[in-house]
């Protein structure tokens, strides 16, 4: 069985979008993958994925959090996430400044 290495095709330059559209209608992008170099992406600013948790707390504490949230016209879960994020940032900042 003779297997020759597949030679990557060179991607042409296009004079306009119509030419490019016509080209891709007749060609496969996979034939041109080797024409591209890997790119490093910074995905740190994307919205982080979330995870559902179960958190038990005293009823009176939850009631007070809901009061604070209501006063700020935000959902209480959002307020809790904000408070937790601020506290974590403060604590991590303290550790890094030593």
Secondary structure, DSSP 8 states (H G I E B T S, - for coil): --------------SSHHHHHHHHHHS-GGGGGGGS-------TTS------------HHHHHHHHHHHHHHTS-HHHHHHHHHHHHHHHHHHHHHT-
